[in-house]
Structures are given as C-alpha cells and as structure tokens.
Amino acid sequence: MVDSDRPRRWPAYAVAVLFLGYAAGKAAFALQARLGFPGGPPVSAAEAGSYFMDAATAQWLATASGVLGAGVAIATVTALGRRVPRTLMLFVLAGMLLAVGGGGGIMIVDGFVGMGVGWQWYHGALGLLVIGLFLEMIRSYAAATRRVAG
C-alpha cells in the first residue's frame, strides 16, 4: 500500500522543468518580439497590436516568472527553501496555484471544448498534467513540513 502522506521530491523537480521549459519558450518569442508560445495557437497581428504591453517586454516578464516559478518549486524540496516560514511558502504556492490553475484551466477548456484561442486536445491534457503535478508538489511540501505533535 502506498503512503499518501509521504513527501515526494519528483513532482517539484518535474514542475521546475516545466517552468524552465515555459521560460525558454517565452524567451524564444521575446527575442522575436512575438506574443504566444512555441507549439501554441498563433497570435494574430491585430491581437498583438492591441495588446496592452510591448510583446518583447511581456515575453521577457513571462520568462522571468518561469525562472522564478522553477526556483520556488526547487525551494520546496531543498534545505535552503525549508528555512522559509511554512505559512509564507504555502501562501506563495497558493498564489502560484491560482496562476498555474488559471493557465492550465484555459488550456483544458479550450483544448477539450474549444472555447478560446485554439488550444488542441493535447494542450488540454498538458494542462491537466501540470495542475496535477503542482497540486502534488504542494501536498508533498505540506506533508514534509508538517510538525508532528508529540
């Protein structure tokens, strides 16, 4: 039988790799001053022109958020990260879950139902995977940092 309270490190490493992949994709598009993501639906020139921010700036900010997200994911399984107060880390992870869940949710709905910009079914499956991994990372961090009464 599998102990579901046992902390696991691999989800944090997987999330970090996904965040770094996200950052790399955003950096590639930042260098081209394009909105969107490699392998994702194309962003029309009209949409890009009406965007509230310069495309390159927006993509570099997204690149930075991906690198930061990878750092937080790794912090959940390292000694240095465990020095961060548990309440603060859980608060940060909850905020990240809103962003990851929102992005993944959009990919899921558009990928499986078709109500959006053109994500495909495999993007929806990826959205499910990312949300699941992120939830497992949070559960594992909470289990590892829980104080045992005694």
Buried (B, 14 or more C-beta within 10 A) or exposed (E): EEEEEEBBBEBBBBBBEBBBEBBEBBBBBBEEEBBBBEEBBEBEEEEBEEEEEEBBEBBBEBBEBBBEBBBBBBBBBEEEBBEBEBEEBBEBBEEBBEEBBEBBBBBBBBBBEEEEBEBBEEBBBBBBEBBEBBBBBBBBBBBBBEEEEE
